[in-house]
């Protein structure tokens, strides 16, 4: 620069740093910032903001904060862009409390909080599952004169969908037009994805047609939603047709597209097409990822083709792709289905050494396998281990264990009969999903007043049947009575949670 007659001023450096940051050349960005000091050039707020943004893109939020503090220590006053860059980095790192501190600081200094900062904060909260806080921010945003844009609606809709509140997300997205907000490609894609997941393909195609009529070109993600939806509902012909249409319209398939195709073919049992798709994918320059190989591995495991699954895992690791929780869960499930529970335990015990935490599906597969082999003591100990690890058992996990002890013999060898223990269930345990750790398919709000229960449990009498006594039962809208309860050992440790819907306990 110097030889070509360039002036070493902050503006020149800022432009270069922005360029390096945009193209991910973070090494050059840091080198240039050090050069500024050597040349005696005094950085301005814009230059510092570029550095903050660069470090945030690099994922080094702490360094970004240091640069921010250095800027203020030098007497420079951060503007909205500087605050926004740091807030964006903090939100992406999930550091919402620190981001809130900066927002409050902006307000106290009278610095205008723009729509982008509000959207960033809402996105951060939604990623943490805190949609209520995101909606609170949206109300503040409106009070301060910012009309939510399409991005704001998309962010909250995505947050709702992560909580499985698909109908609420759909209503929110459909309300955009009524409020004068034009949906963008992400809005339409989200709607299409919701309709596909719910099996409403006519509506999904109608939305696709509407977006094209309005001059909005469907993205790769749009077609991915259609392809995945068709496959999930067993409509393989339409899935392939959507893939062909996608290529015809010049929309390039990505890794997710090919992975959806491979997963669909595997579920159909067509491994020839699945492998052919993998070859086609690589030949077009699209790189398979861990999920791609996991889809194939899971397909082989579901069919008991364990040797093929092992070979594919070796190929996967040779490409520096690291197996994830779903890869291991597929292998564990496959071994159990093949009757090789010890092989499943080997994979299960390998997971922590790879930094992976088994999920409820992983635990359930092993518990079920152990139960089917009559290894009830090991199954029960693994169930306890699951609860101690903070993994909440679902109906399938309870059933995997309860099927064994209620139908196949006693667990008296593992636990002695103990005194009565009482648990009282109250309405405060939650609705629609779980009452504490107790799975139920019913909304507790629909239960009759007798849903406050005292369940008294005796454990494993000689005949191997668990007897339960209750002062009442719950009666959902279906009119069928049911029972819920817990089982603890003589030290008060939780052994089992159950509902009559998910187990075959006899009761008295």
Secondary structure, 3 states (H helix, E strand, C coil): CCCCCCCCCHHHHHHHHHHHHHCCCHHHHHHHHHHHHHHCCCCCHHHHHHHHHHHHHHCCHHHHHHHHHHHHHCCCCCCHHHHHHHHHHHHHCCCHHHHHHHHHHHHHCCCCCCHHHHHHHHHHHHHCCCHHHHHHHHHHHHHCCCCCCHHHHHHHHHHHHHCCCHHHHHHHHHHHHHCCCCCCHHHHHHHHHHHHHCCCHHHHHHHHHHHHHCCCCCCHHHHHHHHHHHHHCCCHHHHHHHHHHHHHCCCCCCHHHHHHHHHHHHHHCCHHHHHHHHHHHHHCCCCCCHHHHHHHHHHHHHCCCHHHHHHHHHHHHHCCCCCCHHHHHHHHHHHHHCCCHHHHHHHHHHHHHHCCCCCHHHHHHHHHHHHHCCCHHHHHHHHHHHHHCCCCCCHHHHHHHHHHHHHCCCCCCCCCCCCCEEEEECHHHCCCCEECCEECCCCHHHCCHHHCEEEEECCCCCCCCCCEEECCCEECCCCCEECEEEEECCCCCEEEEEECCCCCCCCC
